[in-house]
Amino acid sequence: MEYLAGWMFLALTILLMAGFPVTFTLMGTALTFGLIGFGWSFFNLLPLRIWGVMTNVTLLAVPLFVFMGVMLERSGLAEDLLDTMGLVFARVRGGLAISVVVVGALLGASTGIVGATVVTMGLLAVPTMLKRGYQKELVTGTVSASGTLGQIIPPSIVLVLIGDIVGVPVGDLFMGAVLPGLVLVGLYIFYILLIARIKPEWAPLIPQEEIDSMTRRDLLGRVVRALVPTLFLMIAVLGSIFAGIASPTEAAAVGAVGSTGLTVLNRKFNLQVLKDVMHSTMILTCMVFIILVGAAAFGLVFRGLGGDDLVRGFLGAIADSHGKWFVMTIVMGLIFIIGFFLDFIEITFIHVPVLAPIMIDFGFDPAWFCILIAVNLQTSFMTPPFGFSLFYLKAVTPPEISTGHIYRGVIPFVFFQLIGLLIVLFFPKLVTWLPGVVFGY
């Protein structure tokens, strides 16, 4: 009985690896081991835990941010942004790929939904880049990686979830994620410039006659028309949080209204679009919350059986012999490896509640640790065999793009993602400086 929590975690891992649905696996193991450990009195505790999830006001931001992202996808702004940014970077070798990274960052700051961004960019950017003669691996890697930037660049749904679990204000996480997100954008652009210089045939220049056909005034007008709506939405959402005008939940509502307004202005809004967006929002929200309910049940049993003490004792013994930074390395490596097989939502709800309190007890800054986890979880979208970004992209790419092209193309970006993780790990001020300046910590 002393190690019942360990057997519970092992059973969960085996069932997940076997392919059982996440929610049913979480709830099934919780019910089974709850009955073994507590008897029938366990069912007196479970409803209270689930009720706590249902009445959590912070989590209202999730469906609102999802609605904002899906609506923005339908607004047509992504297409305008890609075309315009492609012209802005036209004189740079690899400029089209750089424009994809920039647009991915802007869409990430406007939607926070990886699936919507990758699908939109895959439909718009991949055919254009292939037509321009870009190497297939560079095309697929750039789109896959750029689409995941919404994981770390606020407003990010994963930051809302992690903040709620760890007990860190979501506004602090949004502010703390700005500089790490820009670091990742810079690393991606650096790689594209580097590979374009080493292998110029992989990233051809746009023909000079196309560049000369547009005057500087026309280009400036297109940039203003494409950027202003997106920047307006970003400022409305993030600015209201950073200025202390609105809570993250209220700002999410502002974003939902703002994205709808932009869709109306772009003349893409109708009742069918509204119906489709609401349907997509309902499906994505239900997926998140049903997993959250299962994770709440699992966490209740795991803690009740002494699982926290078991993990704390194990990691504490390692810290005593090798130091707390060695424990941090193990934790980050564990999350990275798990990301090959599990979705970020599953890792967030299963592993973060167990690991975060222990790492905070070791003296690590809670907000900094949350951002580290978010950057690490971003790689779970790009790592084969179960990287969701890769699946989304394969679903919308032309037939000449194989799964092998996508897998090979994303490997360099995963490498630079890990460099970004190390930069954030060694320079905590990247996370803590901006919230300190804005909020006066």
N, C-alpha and C positions, 0 to 999 in steps of 0.2 A: 504493500500500500504506500510505502514511503516514496516509491518511484512511479506511482500511478500517473502523475502528470507527464513524466517522460515517455511512458508507454502511449499516453494519449496523443502527444505530439508526433510520435513515430507513426501511429496509426493514421493520423491526419495526412502526414507526408506521403505514406504509401498509397493511400486512397486517391490523393490528388495526382500523383504520378501515374496511377492506373487510369486516369481519365474521367473519374467520377465528377459530376457537377459540383462546383465549389460550395454553393450554398447548402446543398443537401449533405455534403461531406462535413462541413462545419457543424451544422445542426445535428446530424446523426452521431458524430463522435461526442458532441457535447451532451446529448441526451443519454447515450450509452454509458459514458464514464461518469456523468452526473448521477445516474441511478446507482452505479457501483459505489461511488464515493460518498454520496449523501443520502441515498434511499429516496423514497417518494416525497420527502420534504423539499427536494430540489425544485419541484414544480410550484412551490410557494414563492421561490426567489426569482424564477425566470421571467414571469410577466412584468415584474418591476424593472428589470434590466431592459427589456424590450421597450417598455413605456418610456424609459429615459431616452432612448434613441429617438422615439417618435416625437417627443416634446422638445428636442434640441433645436433652438432657434438658429444657431449658426449654420446648421446643415441645410437650412432653407436656401442658402446661397447656391447649392449644387444644382437643383433644377433650373434656377434662374440663369446661372452662367451657361448651362447646357442650352437653354432656349436662345440665349444671346448668340452663342457660337453657331448653332444650326441656322438661325435666321440670317446671320451675317454671311454664311456660306451661300444662301440663296439670293443675296443682294446683288451679286455680280461685281462687288468691289475687288475681289481677288484677281479677276481677269484684268481689270484696269490697272491694278498695281503691278502685276507681272509685266504687262506690255510696257508700262511707263518706266519701271526700274530697268528693264532690259535695254531701253534706249539711253538711260542715264549712264549705265556702265558699258555702253557699246564700244568705247575706245580702249577698253581693258581686255587683254586676253583672258578668257574665262569669265568675262563680264556677265554673260547670261546666267551662269551658275551662281555667281555672286548675287545677282538680282534675286534668284530663287531663295538664297539664304536670308536676304534682307526682307523679302516679302513673307517668308516663313516666320521671321521674328515679329513682324508687324501683325500678321494674322494671329500668332501666338499671344501677343499682347491684347488682341481684340476678342479672341474666342476662348483660348485655354483648352480647346478640344483637339486632341491629336488626330483622331479619325477623320474629322471634317477637314482639317488642314491638309493631311496627306492625300486624301481623295481629290480635293480641289486642285492641289498642286500637281498631282499625278495626271489628272485630266487635261490641265492647261499647259504645264511646263514640259512634260516628257515628250510629246509629239514635236513641240517647237525645238527643243534641244537636239533631238535626233535629226530633225530636218537640217539643222545648222551644222551637223557633222560631229557632234560631241560623242565621246566614247560612252558606250552603254553603261559600263560600271560607274563612271563618273556621274552620269545622269541619274541613275537609280539611287546611288549613295547620297547625292546632294539632296534629292527630293525626300528620301526617307529620313535623313538626319534633320533637315530644315523643318519638316512637319512635326517633329517631336519637341521643338523649342517651346511650344505652348505648355509643356510639362513644368518648366522652371520659370519662364517669363510670366509675371503676373498679368491678369488674374488667372491663377492656375487652380483647377479643381483639386489636384493632389495636395496643394498647400492648404486648402480649406480643410481637407480631411485630416492631414497630419497635424495641423494646428489644433483641431478639435480633440484629437486623440491625446496629444502630448500636453495640451493645456497652455499653448503659446498663442497670444493674440494674432489673429490672421493678418491684421494690418502690419504687424512687425515682420511677419514672414514675407508678405508682398513686398515691403520695402527692402528687406534683406536679400531678396532674390534678384533684384534689379541688376546689380553689378555682376554676380555669377552668370546670369543670363547673357549679359553683354560679353563676358569673357568667352563663353561658348560660341557666340556669334563670331567673335574675332578669330577664334581658333579654326572654325570652319572656313572662313574667308582666307585665312593664312594657308590652309592646306590647298584650297583651290588655286590660289596664286602660285604656290610652290609647284604643284603638279602641272599647271599650265606652262610654267617656265621650263620644267624638266621634259615634259612631253607636250610640246605645242600642238601636235596633231590631235591630241585628245580634246582640246578646247579652242577651236578656230575663232578668229576674229569675225565680227559682222562686216560684210562688204562695205567699203568706204562710201559707195554711191548711196546706200541706204541711210548712212549717217548724215551725208550731205543733203539728203532730200528734205530734212526737217530743220527749220531755223531754230535758233536758240530761244526765240520768243515762243514758238509753238511748243517746244519741249518744256519750257517753264510753265506754260499754261496747263499742259497735261500732268505735270508733276503736282501742281497745286490741286487740280481736280481729283487726282487719284489719292493724294496723301491727306488732304484736309478732312474728309469724312472719317477716315480711319483714326487720325490723330484726335479728332473731336471725341470719338467714342472712348479712346484710351484715356483722355484727360477727364472725361465725364465720370468714368468708372474709378480709375486709380487716383485721380486728383481729389475726388470727393472723399476717398478713404484717407489719403495722406494728409489732407487738410483738416481732417477731423470732422468734416461735415456729415458724413454718413458712415455707418458700420458696413462691413463687407456684405452683409445680407442686403442692406438697403442699396448699396452701390450695385449689387448684382441686379436688383430690380431696375435701377437706372439704366444699366447696360441692356437689359431685355427690351425696355422701351426705346432706347436709342438705336439699337440694331433694327428694330421694326420701323422706326422713322427713316433710317437710311435706306431700307429696302423700298419703302414708299417713294422716297425721293428719286431712287434709281429706277422707278417704274417697273419693279419686279414683284410687287406685292399684289396678291389676290387671295380670295378665300381658300382656294386649293392649297396655295403655298402655306398659309396659316395653319390649315388642317394638317399638312405633312410635317411642318415644324413641330407642332404640338404632339403629334404621334411619335416622332423621333425622340422628342424630349421625354415623353412618358416612358418609352422603352428603356432609354439610357438611365433615367432616374430610378426606375424600378430595379434595374440590374444592380446599380450601386447600393440601393437601400436594402435589398433582400440579402446581399452579401454582408452588409453592415449588421443586419439583425442576426445572421448566422455567426458572425465574428463576435458580436456582443455575448451570445450564448456560450461560445467557445471560451472567450476570455473569462467569463464568470466561473466556469468549471475549472479552467486551468489555474486561475488564481486561488480558488477555493481548495484545490488539491495541493497547494504549495508550489506550483510551477515557478512562480516568480522567485521564491527562495532557492529553488533548485538551480535555476539559471544564474541567479546572483551569486550563489556559492561557487558555481563552476567558473564564471568569469572573474569573480573575486580572487580565486586561487591563481588564475593566470595573471591577473594584475599584480598580485603580491610577488610572483616569481619573475615576471617579465615587464611589468609596468603597464599603466593604463593605455599608453599609446599603442602597445602591441595588441591590447584588447580591441581598440578602435580599428586597427588594421584587420583583425579577424572579422569584426562585425561588418565592415564595409565590403570585405571580400565575400562574406556569406551572402549579403544582399545582392551583390553583383552576380554570383553564381546562381542563386535562386531565380534571378531575373531571366535566366535562359529558359526557365520552365514555367514560371508563374506570371500572371498579370500583375501590374502595379497595384491594382485595387486589393488583390488578395494579399500581397506582401504588406501593404499599408495596414490592413485590418488584422492580419495574423501575427506578423513579426514586430511591427513598430510598438504596439502596446506592451510587449514583453521587454524589448531591448531598450527603449527610450528611457524609462525611469532608472534603469541600472546605470546607463551611461551618464545621465544627469547626476546621479549619486556620486559618480567618479569625479565630478567637478567640471564637466564639459558644459559649455553654454547651450541652453535648450534650443534657442533660435538657430544657432549655427549648426547644431546637430540635425535639426529638422531640414535645413537647406542641403546639408550633405546627403541626407537620405533622398531628398527630391532629385538632386543631380544624379545620384546613383540609380534611382528608379527610372530615370529617363532612358538609361541604356537598355532597360528591359524591353523597350519598344523596338530596339534595333538589333538585339542579339538573337541569332538563329538558335534553335529551330522554331521558337514560338514568339518571335518579335511581331507584335500586332501591326506596327508600322510597315513591316515587310509584307504582311498579308493584305493590308489595305492597298498598298501600291500594286501588288501583283494583280489585284482584282480589276484595276483600271488601266493597266499598261497595254500597249499594242502587242500582238502575238510574237513579234521578234524579240521581245524582252523575256528571257527565261528566269526561273527562280534562281539559277546559278549566277546570273548577272546581278540580281538584287543582293544576294548573299555576299558575293565578292565585293560589290561596290560599297557596302555599308561598313566593311571591316576597318578601313582607315579612319572613318568618322567615329567608330567605337573607340579606337585608339586615342584620338584627340579628345573624345569625351572623358576618358580616364585621366588624361593630362589635366583637363579642366577640373576634375574631381580632386586631383592632387593639389592644384593651385588653391582651391577653396580650403582644402585640408590644412595646407601650410600657411595660408594667409587668412585667418579668421576675420580680420578687419574688413575684408570684402563683404562680409555679411553684416557685421555689427556696426560699421561706421555710419552708413546712411540712416538706419533707424535712430542711432544716437544723435545725429545732427538734427533730424526732423523732429523727433519726439523728445529730445533733450535728456536722453538716458545717460 
